[in-house]
Amino acid sequence: MHEFIFFPQKGYLYPLNTETLIMIEAAENYVKCFYEEEMITIRTGLTKMMSKLPRGKFIQVSRIHIVPVKEIMKFNKEELYLYHAPEKPIGVGKQFYPKIMEQLVVLE
């Protein structure tokens, strides 16, 4: 079952499929939602977007990035790699690393 968030645009509500989302990136008063074949821009803030996403399935890794947990290929204190974009690392914010470690199950 797919989970959807609906967002307003030009008088209509459009579905945003959270199951196939690869990454969310903040851009001033907007967020860019990246999929394998397209990018959707929505007028909202990153904090508001994070509050609407399914709990436990997404994690904020920097001031401008939210990623689905299932997309994380590998990470350390400085950068994170996604399965659908392994050639482009995402910077991990210092204040977000402890929160990432809290949310994920890590064997030590």
C-alpha positions as CSV (number, residue, x, y, z in Angstrom):
1,M,0.0,0.0,0.0
2,H,1.3,3.4,-1.0
3,E,1.2,6.3,1.4
4,F,0.4,9.7,-0.1
5,I,0.6,13.3,1.1
6,F,-1.6,15.7,-0.9
7,F,-0.3,19.2,-1.7
8,P,-2.1,22.2,-3.1
9,Q,-1.1,23.7,-6.5
10,K,-3.1,26.0,-8.8
11,G,-6.4,25.2,-7.0
12,Y,-6.1,21.4,-7.0
13,L,-4.7,18.9,-4.6
14,Y,-2.1,16.6,-6.0
15,P,-0.8,13.3,-4.4
16,L,2.9,13.0,-3.4
17,N,3.9,9.3,-3.2
18,T,6.1,8.8,-0.2
19,E,6.9,5.2,-1.1
20,T,8.9,6.1,-4.2
21,L,10.5,9.3,-2.9
22,I,14.3,9.4,-3.2
23,M,15.1,12.7,-1.4
24,I,13.7,16.0,-0.3
25,E,15.8,19.2,-0.5
26,A,14.9,22.6,0.9
27,A,15.1,25.6,-1.5
28,E,14.1,28.9,0.3
29,N,10.3,28.7,0.7
30,Y,10.0,25.5,-1.3
31,V,11.0,21.9,-1.1
32,K,12.1,19.8,-4.0
33,C,10.9,16.2,-4.0
34,F,13.1,14.0,-6.1
35,Y,11.9,10.8,-7.7
36,E,13.7,8.5,-10.2
37,E,12.2,10.2,-13.2
38,E,11.0,13.6,-12.0
39,M,11.3,16.4,-9.5
40,I,8.3,18.1,-7.9
41,T,8.6,21.5,-6.3
42,I,6.1,22.3,-3.4
43,R,5.7,25.6,-1.6
44,T,6.3,24.6,2.0
45,G,9.1,24.5,4.5
46,L,11.3,21.5,5.4
47,T,10.1,21.3,9.0
48,K,6.4,21.3,7.9
49,M,7.2,18.6,5.3
50,M,9.0,16.4,7.8
51,S,6.0,16.6,10.2
52,K,3.7,15.2,7.5
53,L,5.9,12.3,6.4
54,P,5.3,8.8,7.8
55,R,7.1,8.5,11.1
56,G,10.2,6.3,11.2
57,K,10.5,6.1,7.4
58,F,12.2,9.4,6.8
59,I,15.1,11.1,8.5
60,Q,16.5,14.7,8.3
61,V,20.2,14.5,7.7
62,S,21.1,18.2,7.3
63,R,19.4,21.6,7.4
64,I,18.3,21.1,3.8
65,H,17.9,17.3,3.3
66,I,15.4,14.7,4.3
67,V,15.9,11.1,3.0
68,P,13.9,7.9,3.3
69,V,15.7,5.4,5.6
70,K,15.3,2.7,3.0
71,E,17.4,4.8,0.5
72,I,20.5,5.0,2.8
73,M,23.3,3.0,1.2
74,K,26.0,4.1,3.6
75,F,26.9,7.0,5.8
76,N,29.4,8.5,8.3
77,K,29.6,11.7,10.4
78,E,30.3,13.8,7.3
79,E,28.4,12.3,4.3
80,L,25.6,10.0,3.3
81,Y,25.1,8.0,0.1
82,L,21.7,7.0,-1.4
83,Y,21.0,3.9,-3.5
84,H,19.5,5.9,-6.3
85,A,22.3,8.5,-6.4
86,P,25.5,6.7,-5.3
87,E,27.7,9.2,-7.1
88,K,26.4,12.2,-5.2
89,P,27.1,12.3,-1.5
90,I,24.8,14.4,0.8
91,G,26.5,16.3,3.6
92,V,25.5,15.2,7.1
93,G,25.0,18.1,9.5
94,K,26.9,17.9,12.8
95,Q,23.7,18.5,14.8
96,F,21.8,15.8,12.9
97,Y,24.3,13.0,13.2
98,P,23.4,12.1,16.8
99,K,19.7,12.2,15.8
100,I,20.4,9.9,12.9
101,M,22.2,7.4,15.2
102,E,19.2,7.5,17.7
103,Q,16.6,6.8,15.0
104,L,18.5,4.0,13.2
105,V,19.2,0.5,14.6
106,V,23.0,0.2,14.6
107,L,25.0,-2.8,15.6
108,E,28.3,-2.0,17.4
